[in-house]
Amino acid sequence: MSSDSSIKIESVLQEQRIFTPSKEIADSSRIGSFDEYQQMVDAAKTDPEGFWGNAARKELHWFQPFQKVLDWSNPPFARWFDGGKTNISFNCLDRHLGSSKADKNALIWEGEPGDVRTFTYRELHQEVCRAANALKTLGVEKGDLVALYMPMIPEAAIAMLACARIGAPHSVVFGGFSAEALRDRLIDGEAKVVITADGGFRKDKVVPLKPAVDAALADGACSTVKSVLVVKRTNQTVEFEEGRDNWWHELVSIQEADCPAESMDSEDRLFVLYTSGSTGKPKGVVHTTAGYNLWAHLTFKWIFDIKEDDVYWCTADVGWITGHSYIVYGPLSNGATTVMYEGAPRPSNPGAFWELIQKHRITIFYTAPTAIRAFMKSGRSIPDQYDMNSLRLLGTVGEPINPEAWIWYRDVIGGSRCPVVDTWWQTETGGVMISPLPGATPTKPGSATFPLPGIEADVVDMNGESVQTDEGGYLVVKNPWPGMMRTVHGNPQRFRDSYWEYLRPLDGSYIYFAGDGARRDSDGYFWIMGRVDDVINVSGHRLGSMEIESALVSHPAVSEAAVVGRPDDLKGEAIVAFVTLETGRVVNEQLIKDLRSHVGLEIGPIAKPDEIKCSDALPKTRSGKIMRRILRALAAGEEVSGDTSTLEDRSVLDKLRE
Ligand code: PRX
């Protein structure tokens, strides 16, 4: 939570435009009217266990049926589908092999230098089995954690499915994080094996990865890590440690293409994914087997209304939750064709995305508002050069989308015929929570519209009471759902405190606090207004102010640091750091440069501050807490409003203003 706990939630513009699903789209959709959606909402509310139990039986394959749908006797620790045995790798692969899907493309991958690889379901199954057997030869057993630090190559998806297949939870660390950040995650998760690549291609550059793994493991820092498996991607020379490091192409290719999927308990850990919170180090969000599988599967099916011949592309990185749920597990569990792209649009090819849509006849496209805003800025002349008639549905995720960007996306990319689904969710929620359904929900640009069936979302005040229409408040979910995170790895108390016990209604019930501000309009639409805590959302990447502050103070020149977000037209938020220097240090360009690269080394390039301001002191309360609210206003060039009487030294504010 914000260090000075007074949170200003501003009301935003009132959007009048509304887009109702066309008859053609409604008629061809699974959920083809708002009434139908409402009936599902009612059914899930009246009998949640019946609703989820039926869905789980129908949508997933079970080695052994579950006995109990939900155990919520020890909130906030939920157990879903207890007694059941299943495997998500089986659900994503094996169960499709007996049908025509076996020879359908499961994965179409496009590399940055233009190389393409495709895998049918049968081929992907074989590759996953080989990789799973390779992990076994490295001594990986059910329950052992395997970390992935990889570029966007097919082996990343294959490795995830291989881990799931043998019951080894995976922990994917975004390839843009530094060696330091990787090391923290390896230690916290007690990883046994790391899967990486020599490097990856990003925006015309070769990004090394293996050297970062070597640095993370140096000096025996991660004593649990016994082996490293390295995919050859860029052909760089890399150092190899005898007995620890193995080439993927040597070890995986010699394995049997058959590895039966381990029968997993519903609540066995599937993965740990680190994400930033308000305080402390990133949290290891734990997701488990069956509930997560059902959530990724069902939300994908509902929101993208997936059809047999769809070619679906999500531009996220597998290092984030969007890549987990909507590049790998959701699409494959549904037997869909998922596209994976190693690169990103770059100056030498600004039309890269549109070229890919044209080339692979993509029908569903899912990306982040930041990307849309960047494309909008460079004008429609670029996308207009491509044939994107194959598209039928567009999605966005990761940040609030401004109405102009929404309209541009719909008109220019979607040719004014494709519905836009703005999907709100988080690492913690496992999958989408609030989103339109393309055949059922009239959309308003900038609103994520309504919660999915079975999700009782609300906007409340500090006491957990619902606020009035159009009044800002905290976004919460009032009931457990199958895809919810189960705990923070190694820190159940943090799970309680951060999410379920932050807001306690008078009746003592448990409600999930998302960390976002929101309001509901008079039609009941949800408008997400961004984080109300000390999490900064830069281009859809989630960063904790405190992480960046710790990185800055670990530099010898810095005495204190406070980091805030400033609204940014393109990135959503930019990072502004206020620092005080150690005595005798002077500010100059070189120092600012050094501080930025230091943060890059400690966390990763995405966390480098856009602006660093040095001052003699920082505004603090009498109890010594930094008043970030004041710094946020200063960073945004706004008047400092609200109560400043708790400031310990008012002259600090005047100096900062200067
Ligand atoms: O602030 C919300 C924002 O992204 C946060 C979750 O970040 P992360 O766990 O990294 O997951 C990102 C991908 C799901 C949320 O707390 N966010 C995500 N989707 C939206 C959004 N903000 C507004 N509208 C959205 N559609």
Residues whose N, C-alpha, C, O or C-beta is under 5 A from the ligand:
A	BS01	PRX	T322 T396 V397 G398 E399 P400 D422 T423 W424 W425 Q426 T427 E428 A448 A514 D516 I528 G530 R531 G540 R542
